[in-house]
Structures are given as C-alpha cells and as structure tokens.
Amino acid sequence: MSSSALSASTHRPLRALLVKRGTMALAPALVALIIVGAVTNEAFLLPANWITILQQSSVLALLVLAESLVLISGKFDLSLESTVGLAPMIGAWLVSDASLGGSGLLWNPFVAIAVTLLVGVVIGVINGFLIMRLRLNAFIVTLSMLILLRGITLGLTSGKTLYDLPTAFTYLGSAVWLGIPASVWISGALFAVGGGFMRYHRYGRAIYAIGGNAEAARAAGIRVERLTWVVFVVASLLSALAGLLLSGRLGAVTAQQGSNLIFTTFAAAVIGGISLNGGKGSLLGAVAGVLLLGIVTNILTLSQIASFWIDATFGAIILVAQCLNRLTGGERSQD
C-alpha cells in the first residue's frame, strides 16, 4: 500500500468521527449560551421566558424544517417567507369584513384555514412544476416567486393589516395546551415526525440519495423528479402552516408578514449542519440551530441590545459555523 493510500485510510475514520461529532457540536454552544443568559439577566431562566423563546421559535422551526427538506434534496426554496405571508393573508381576507380591508364574504373560519393550507400546496405544486418539469433553475424560480407572492400579498389588501379575526382562525397560534403554547407542540411533533421519516422511511433515505447524487439515485430506481416535487409541496404546506401560527400569535396578518424570514431560516439550517450542497444534515441539528438563534435573540433582547445587532450576530454565527463545518470535513468547497 502506498503512503498516500495509507494516509487516506488513516484519516478517513478520523474525519468520519469528526463529522459524526459535528452533529452534536451545538450542544456545548447551547450550554454556554444558557450560562451567559443566566449570568447577564436573572429573568433568563424563568419558565415564562423559556416558553416565550419556544413560542417565538416555533414559526421559525417549521420554516427550517421545510427548508431543510428542500436543501437535503439538493434544491433551494426562497419563496417560503412569502408563503408565510400570502397563505394566511388569503384566509384572513376571506373571513374579514370589507370595512377592515377584507373581502366581506365572511367565510367560515375552518374553511378559510383549509384554503390557507391549500394555498401553500398550490405554491409548492407550481414551484415543483417549474423546477422539475420545465427544468428551470431553483434559485431563480423561487426568488421570482418570493417577489411575486409578496406583491400579491401587498396588493390583495392594499398594504393593510387584517385584524379582528375570528377566534377559530387564530386558535392554533394563540392556544395553550398543558401550559405550553399549541404552536410549540405542533412544531415539535412535526419535527419528530420529519426526523423519524428522514431517518427510517425509505422515501426519507431516498431524499438524501437524491441530494447526494441525483443521477445515481435515478439509476437505483428512485423517481427523482416526482419525489423532489413532493418535497417542494410539503415545504410550502409547512410554510403556510407557519404563517397561520404566526397570524394566530399576533392576532392579525400584516402585509409584510414573513419578510426577511428566509435569511434566519437559512441561518438556522446552516448552523444546524444542513448542507447547502444537498444530501447531508440531520433535522436534529436543524432543531439545535433554531434553539441557538432563539436563545441568542432572547439574550440580546433582554440585554436591550439594538435589534440591528441581532442580524450582525446571526451573520457572524453563520460564518463561524461554516468554518467549523469545513474544518471537520462536513462541507467541501465548490470552487
């Protein structure tokens, strides 16, 4: 055996160990942040504060779950943030009085919720069709959809905020089950289901295979186009649900709802170890990324740090996470 081959065989187990440990790399960071939070503000460890962190992170968690599925399949979806705004806006428009900027149709709230989720499905179907059937670039398609959907959201109500919504429409975002917001239970349950699906179900493993090497997956009999299309639909559906939860928490739907949320979504996914090259990453790591950003935001807010520094902090965290991931062999340069 040559020295180079011997060196490669020696470093391969080490790299594999580092990558495996990388999935838990955020655990020390989370512990450190909790200590910092406890030291800097006595209110940090209070149960009410942690419930606030979890509730505020629940919407982001659904978006990160959605984006992680798309990223693992080897694609991008930038339109998710606009789906968070448009889907509940249409539902709210259907149930609102014309004097408040709504349609005046006063639909049944439960039907409006179904329409909200259906809007998410339709957006996913359109994205999947353009990307998988017409072979258009995923980045350009979803960026265009982001702009288009945002414009529709603004135009539907002339930029107004829809409020005074029926209790049934806002229930999931405002209800509390067993002392914990319903949105936290919903997000946690969906992450658990998604994690189990991706780890143990053959279609979940197929999504990893597609992201790793689409041609090899196709040769193995996996229906790449159809499965990736389904991923886009599921991602948009989750985003519509996230928008519904956010609207329920706020008690209204704003014209700018979800704006710029995609950047935080990518931040949490990348920090959690989801590969932008596809085929790698775990939803457990994505959850850790969401919690990390939620805790950082909470610490800075309690410390009365100006909000624009939060964005700068997120950017720095992403860079550090990518550097660490590169050093442990979790990402390879595309240059």
C-alpha positions in Angstrom: 0.0 0.0 0.0 1.3 3.4 -1.0 2.0 6.1 1.7 -0.8 8.3 0.2 -3.3 5.5 0.3 -2.2 4.6 3.9 -2.6 8.3 4.9 -6.1 8.4 3.3 -7.2 5.3 5.1 -5.8 6.6 8.4 -7.6 10.0 8.1 -10.9 8.6 6.8 -12.0 7.2 10.2 -10.9 10.4 11.9 -12.9 12.6 9.5 -15.9 10.3 9.9 -15.6 10.7 13.7 -15.3 14.5 13.4 -18.4 14.7 11.2 -20.4 12.5 13.5 -19.4 14.6 16.4 -20.3 17.7 14.3 -23.9 16.8 14.6 -23.7 17.4 18.3 -21.3 20.3 18.0 -24.1 22.8 19.0 -24.6 21.2 22.4 -21.6 22.9 24.1 -22.6 26.2 22.4 -26.2 25.9 23.7 -24.9 25.2 27.2 -22.5 28.1 27.0 -25.3 30.4 25.9 -27.6 29.3 28.7 -24.8 30.1 31.2 -24.3 33.5 29.6 -28.0 34.2 29.7 -28.3 33.2 33.3 -25.4 35.4 34.3 -26.4 38.5 32.3 -30.1 38.6 33.2 -31.9 36.9 36.2 -35.1 36.6 34.1 -33.5 34.4 31.6 -34.0 31.1 33.4 -37.6 31.8 34.4 -40.1 29.3 32.9 -42.1 32.1 31.4 -39.1 33.3 29.5 -38.3 29.8 28.1 -41.9 29.5 27.0 -41.5 32.8 25.2 -38.3 31.5 23.5 -40.1 28.3 22.4 -43.2 30.1 21.1 -41.2 32.7 19.2 -39.1 29.9 17.7 -42.0 27.7 16.7 -42.7 29.5 13.4 -39.0 29.6 12.5 -38.8 25.9 13.4 -41.5 25.0 10.8 -39.7 27.1 8.2 -36.4 25.4 9.0 -38.0 22.0 8.7 -39.4 22.9 5.3 -36.1 24.4 4.0 -34.1 21.6 5.4 -36.1 19.0 3.4 -35.5 21.1 0.3 -31.8 21.5 0.9 -31.3 17.9 1.7 -32.9 17.0 -1.7 -30.3 19.3 -3.3 -32.5 22.3 -4.1 -33.4 25.8 -2.8 -36.7 27.4 -2.0 -36.5 31.1 -1.3 -40.3 31.6 -1.6 -41.1 30.1 1.8 -41.0 33.5 3.5 -43.6 34.9 1.1 -45.8 31.9 1.5 -45.8 32.7 5.3 -47.4 36.0 4.4 -49.7 35.2 1.4 -51.3 32.0 2.6 -52.8 33.3 5.9 -53.5 36.7 4.2 -55.8 35.0 1.7 -57.5 33.1 4.5 -57.9 36.2 6.6 -59.2 38.2 3.6 -61.9 35.6 3.1 -63.2 35.9 6.7 -62.8 39.7 7.2 -65.3 42.4 6.8 -64.9 44.8 3.9 -64.6 47.7 6.2 -61.4 46.2 7.6 -59.9 45.6 4.3 -61.2 42.1 3.8 -63.4 40.6 1.1 -66.7 41.0 3.0 -67.5 37.3 2.2 -67.2 36.3 5.9 -66.4 32.7 5.1 -66.4 30.0 7.8 -63.0 30.2 9.6 -62.4 26.5 9.3 -62.9 26.7 5.5 -60.5 29.7 5.5 -57.9 27.6 7.3 -58.3 24.9 4.7 -57.9 27.5 2.0 -54.8 28.8 3.7 -53.1 25.4 3.7 -54.3 24.8 0.1 -52.6 28.0 -1.0 -49.3 26.5 0.4 -49.9 23.3 -1.6 -50.6 25.2 -4.8 -47.4 27.3 -4.5 -45.4 24.1 -3.9 -47.0 22.5 -7.0 -46.1 25.5 -9.1 -42.5 25.6 -7.8 -42.2 21.9 -8.4 -43.6 22.1 -11.9 -41.3 24.9 -13.0 -38.2 23.4 -11.5 -38.7 19.6 -12.0 -40.8 19.6 -15.2 -39.6 22.7 -17.0 -36.0 22.3 -15.7 -35.7 25.9 -14.6 -33.1 27.0 -12.0 -34.5 26.5 -8.5 -32.8 29.7 -7.2 -34.2 31.9 -9.9 -37.7 30.3 -9.8 -38.1 30.6 -6.0 -36.6 34.1 -5.9 -39.1 35.2 -8.6 -41.9 33.5 -6.6 -40.8 35.3 -3.5 -41.2 38.7 -5.2 -44.4 37.7 -7.0 -46.1 36.3 -3.8 -45.0 39.4 -1.8 -46.6 41.6 -4.4 -49.8 39.7 -4.3 -49.9 39.9 -0.5 -49.5 43.7 -0.6 -52.0 44.2 -3.5 -54.7 42.0 -2.0 -55.4 44.4 0.8 -53.6 47.5 -0.5 -50.9 47.0 2.2 -53.4 46.9 5.1 -53.1 44.8 8.2 -56.1 42.5 8.7 -57.1 42.2 12.3 -60.2 41.3 14.4 -60.0 37.8 13.0 -62.3 35.0 14.2 -61.1 33.1 17.2 -61.2 29.8 15.3 -58.8 31.2 12.7 -56.3 32.4 15.3 -56.7 29.4 17.7 -53.7 27.3 16.8 -51.3 30.3 17.1 -52.8 31.6 20.4 -54.0 28.5 22.3 -52.1 27.0 25.2 -52.1 23.2 25.8 -50.9 21.9 29.2 -49.2 25.2 30.0 -47.3 25.3 26.7 -48.4 27.2 23.5 -50.0 24.9 21.0 -47.6 26.2 18.3 -44.7 24.7 20.3 -46.5 21.3 20.5 -47.3 21.4 16.7 -43.7 22.3 15.7 -42.2 19.8 18.0 -44.5 17.0 16.8 -43.8 17.8 13.1 -40.1 17.9 13.7 -40.3 14.5 15.4 -42.3 13.0 12.6 -40.0 14.5 10.0 -36.9 13.3 11.8 -38.2 9.8 12.0 -39.3 9.8 8.4 -36.0 11.0 7.1 -34.1 8.5 9.2 -36.1 5.4 8.9 -38.5 5.6 5.9 -37.3 4.6 2.5 -38.6 7.8 1.0 -36.7 9.8 3.6 -33.5 7.9 2.7 -34.3 8.4 -1.0 -34.4 12.2 -0.4 -30.8 12.0 1.0 -29.8 9.9 -2.0 -31.2 12.4 -4.4 -29.4 15.3 -2.8 -26.2 13.3 -2.7 -26.2 12.2 -6.4 -29.4 12.6 -8.4 -28.2 10.5 -11.3 -27.1 7.6 -9.1 -30.5 7.8 -7.3 -32.3 7.7 -10.6 -30.2 4.7 -11.7 -31.2 3.0 -8.4 -34.8 3.3 -9.4 -35.8 6.3 -7.3 -38.3 8.6 -9.0 -36.2 11.7 -8.6 -38.5 14.3 -10.2 -41.6 13.1 -8.6 -40.1 12.8 -5.1 -38.4 16.2 -5.3 -41.7 17.7 -6.5 -43.4 16.3 -3.4 -40.7 17.9 -1.2 -41.5 21.3 -2.6 -45.2 20.8 -1.9 -44.6 19.7 1.6 -42.2 22.6 2.2 -44.8 25.1 1.0 -47.5 23.5 3.1 -45.4 23.7 6.2 -44.7 27.4 5.4 -48.5 28.1 5.1 -49.0 26.4 8.5 -46.2 28.5 9.9 -47.9 31.6 8.6 -51.2 30.5 10.2 -49.4 30.0 13.6 -47.7 33.4 13.3 -51.0 35.1 12.5 -52.7 33.5 15.5 -49.9 34.6 17.8 -50.1 38.2 16.5 -53.9 38.2 16.2 -53.6 39.7 12.8 -52.0 39.3 9.3 -49.7 42.1 8.3 -48.8 42.9 4.7 -45.1 42.4 5.4 -45.6 39.1 7.3 -42.6 36.8 6.9 -40.5 39.5 5.3 -36.7 38.7 5.5 -37.5 35.5 7.5 -35.8 33.4 4.8 -32.4 34.7 5.9 -32.9 33.5 9.5 -34.2 30.2 8.2 -31.1 29.6 6.2 -29.0 30.7 9.2 -30.6 28.1 11.5 -30.4 25.3 8.9 -26.7 26.0 8.1 -25.8 26.4 11.8 -27.6 23.1 12.4 -25.4 21.3 9.9 -27.7 21.1 6.9 -25.5 21.1 3.8 -26.2 23.6 1.1 -24.8 21.1 -1.4 -27.5 18.6 -0.6 -27.6 15.0 0.8 -26.3 15.8 4.2 -27.5 17.1 7.6 -30.0 16.0 10.2 -33.2 17.5 11.4 -32.0 17.1 15.0 -29.1 19.5 14.1 -31.7 21.9 12.5 -33.7 22.0 15.7 -30.5 22.8 17.6 -29.9 25.6 15.2 -33.3 27.0 15.8 -32.9 26.9 19.5 -29.5 28.6 19.3 -30.8 31.5 17.3 -33.8 31.8 19.6 -31.6 31.9 22.7 -29.2 34.4 21.2 -32.1 36.7 20.2 -33.6 36.4 23.7 -30.3 37.2 25.4 -29.8 40.2 23.2 -33.4 41.4 23.7 -33.2 41.0 27.5 -29.9 42.9 27.4 -31.7 45.7 25.5 -29.3 45.4 22.6 -30.4 47.3 19.4 -32.3 44.9 17.0 -29.9 45.6 14.1 -27.1 44.0 16.1 -29.1 40.7 16.2 -28.7 40.4 12.4 -25.0 41.1 12.6 -24.7 38.4 15.3 -26.6 35.9 13.1 -24.2 36.6 10.2 -21.1 36.1 12.4 -22.6 32.8 13.8 -23.2 31.5 10.2 -19.6 32.3 9.2 -18.2 30.5 12.3 -20.5 27.5 11.8 -19.4 27.2 8.1 -15.7 27.5 9.1 -16.1 24.8 11.7 -18.0 22.6 9.3 -15.4 23.0 6.7 -12.6 22.1 9.1 -14.3 19.0 10.2 -14.9 17.9 6.6 -18.6 18.4 6.7 -18.6 20.7 3.7 -16.5 20.7 0.6 -15.7 23.8 -1.4 -17.4 24.1 -4.8 -14.6 26.1 -6.3 
